[in-house]
Amino acid sequence: MKRILPTPDGRPSLRHLLDTYERQIIEAALRQRHGNQRRAAADLGLLPTTLHEKMKRLGLLRRERAAARVEAAASAPAASWAQAS
């Protein structure tokens, strides 16, 4: 993702503000649909490929996958050796 510098007076650029807002909306849709990109895309009125491209542009693909791994690990049953005690 390109780094967008603030305007000369120190305020964030319009592109930065729009990207931040779009990222928040996509993240909320993904949370609501438990990471299911097809359903999140449908909720947002986007094609899945469009959502994927937006996620790629906004740097959400790595974060989304990492969050899914953490969620899966947290919901996984305890190791069998721990239950044998």
C-alpha positions as CSV (number, residue, x, y, z in Angstrom):
1,M,0.0,0.0,0.0
2,K,1.3,3.5,-0.8
3,R,2.1,5.7,2.1
4,I,0.0,8.8,2.0
5,L,1.7,11.8,3.6
6,P,-0.3,14.4,5.5
7,T,-1.0,17.7,3.9
8,P,1.5,20.6,4.4
9,D,-0.5,21.8,7.4
10,G,-0.2,18.4,9.1
11,R,-3.8,17.2,8.6
12,P,-4.4,13.8,7.1
13,S,-5.0,13.7,3.4
14,L,-8.5,13.0,1.9
15,R,-7.1,9.7,0.6
16,H,-5.9,8.7,4.0
17,L,-9.3,9.5,5.6
18,L,-11.2,7.6,2.9
19,D,-9.0,4.6,3.2
20,T,-9.4,4.6,7.0
21,Y,-13.2,4.8,6.8
22,E,-13.3,2.1,4.1
23,R,-11.0,-0.2,6.1
24,Q,-13.3,0.2,9.2
25,I,-16.4,-0.7,7.2
26,I,-14.8,-3.8,5.6
27,E,-13.4,-4.9,9.0
28,A,-16.8,-4.6,10.6
29,A,-18.5,-6.6,7.8
30,L,-15.9,-9.3,8.1
31,R,-16.3,-9.5,11.9
32,Q,-20.1,-9.7,11.5
33,R,-19.7,-12.6,9.0
34,H,-16.9,-14.3,11.0
35,G,-14.3,-13.7,8.2
36,N,-16.5,-15.0,5.4
37,Q,-15.5,-12.7,2.5
38,R,-18.3,-13.8,0.2
39,R,-21.0,-13.0,2.7
40,A,-19.2,-9.7,3.7
41,A,-19.0,-8.7,0.1
42,A,-22.7,-9.4,-0.4
43,D,-23.6,-7.3,2.7
44,L,-21.5,-4.5,1.3
45,G,-23.0,-4.8,-2.2
46,L,-19.7,-5.8,-3.8
47,L,-18.5,-8.6,-5.9
48,P,-16.2,-10.9,-3.9
49,T,-13.4,-10.1,-6.3
50,T,-13.9,-6.3,-5.7
51,L,-13.8,-6.9,-1.9
52,H,-10.6,-8.9,-2.3
53,E,-9.0,-6.1,-4.3
54,K,-10.0,-3.5,-1.7
55,M,-8.7,-5.7,1.1
56,K,-5.4,-6.1,-0.8
57,R,-5.1,-2.3,-1.4
58,L,-5.9,-1.6,2.2
59,G,-3.5,-4.2,3.6
60,L,-6.3,-6.2,5.2
61,L,-5.5,-9.6,3.7
62,R,-2.6,-10.5,6.0
63,R,-4.5,-9.1,9.1
64,E,-7.7,-11.0,8.2
65,R,-5.8,-14.3,7.8
66,A,-3.9,-13.8,11.1
67,A,-7.1,-12.9,13.0
68,A,-8.7,-16.1,11.6
69,R,-5.8,-18.2,12.8
70,V,-5.9,-16.7,16.3
71,E,-9.7,-17.2,16.4
72,A,-9.3,-20.8,15.3
73,A,-6.6,-21.5,17.8
74,A,-8.7,-20.0,20.6
75,S,-11.8,-22.1,19.7
76,A,-9.8,-25.4,19.2
77,P,-10.2,-28.0,21.9
78,A,-7.5,-28.4,24.5
79,A,-4.7,-30.8,23.7
80,S,-5.4,-34.4,24.5
81,W,-2.4,-34.6,26.8
82,A,-3.8,-31.8,29.0
83,Q,-7.1,-33.7,29.3
84,A,-5.4,-36.9,30.4
85,S,-4.3,-35.5,33.8
